[in-house]
Structures are given as structure tokens and as C-alpha cells.
Amino acid sequence: MRYYGLTLGLRADAGVLAQYREHHRNPWPEPLAGLRRVGVRQMRIFLLGRRLFMYMETTDDFDLIEGLAQYMRENPRAVEWDRLMRAFQEPVADAAEGEWWAAMEPIFDLEEYLGAP
């Protein structure tokens, strides 16, 4: 299993937060199924103010860049979903050039010290 933490911002436009939440209460089934097909086993998105944090668990052979590129190539509805979501989003200041969801550096893992529960 591989783990990823990514961050992104929401635009400071009126109504964005409510619309973004509503879309995620009613996600489209095709993009969700596509995530599983490329190796994403779990995905959680957290919100604080306008900052989003996404946590993903994937198969061992999943590569973040190639896996997400494959996901978009194989799933036209994922492309539509991404286009819709980008209307609400903006990269964080610390994102690398051309990076949308900025990959975060893992710095602590409880299981490393105490083992799995």
C-alpha cells in the first residue's frame, strides 16, 4: 500500500464552498469507479477554511503522476469532473510550477513506531 497527501485551495468567490460541498455529497459514479481501476483504494478530502487536503491510499505499484494520467485517459467523465472542480479550485502558493494538487512530504507515520493496530 502507498499513501499520498495532497493540498489545494478553493477560490475566494461567494458560494464556492457550498457548491463544492454539494458536488462532493453527490459525486459522479464513473470517476469514482475509474479511481479504483487505476489503483486508488481509498480517498478522503478534508477542508479547513479554503484549504483542501486529500489523503489517498493506493496499490503498491501505483505511481501518482502516471496513475492519474491513466485515470484521465481512460475516463472521459473524470475529465469532465476535473474541469468542473477546477472552476472552484486554485493551487496553493507552495505548489511547484504546473502542479495543481500539490504533493505533500510525509514526515510521520505512527505505524512505523508502533506497528499496525
Phi, psi and omega in degrees: 000137175246155183231144179222142170238129181227152180226156184200161177250157170259145179298152182272031179272147178299135176086350183299314184300313180296318180294318180297315177300316181299316178300322181279346171281339182227061183290155179285137184291327184296312177298324179297314179297323179296324177299315179297321182297328181268357174117004176279119182266327180213143176216131175228140176239130179245154183229136171222114184062244176252004183266128175258144173231125178249131176247128180233139169247134184227172173294161182299328183271004181287132174247127187305309184292307182291321181298316180287327176295317177298316179305315181289321179297321187270354189221092180302328178291331175294322177297316178297315179300315180299316179300316179297314182293324180297338176294339180258345192254164171208145179297152175282160182301330183275001180295145175290162178306125179081358181273133178266282170285118182277126178288135181258149179277124175287130181237351179206140177218112182304321181297331178299327183262327185244354184079174180290148180293000000 
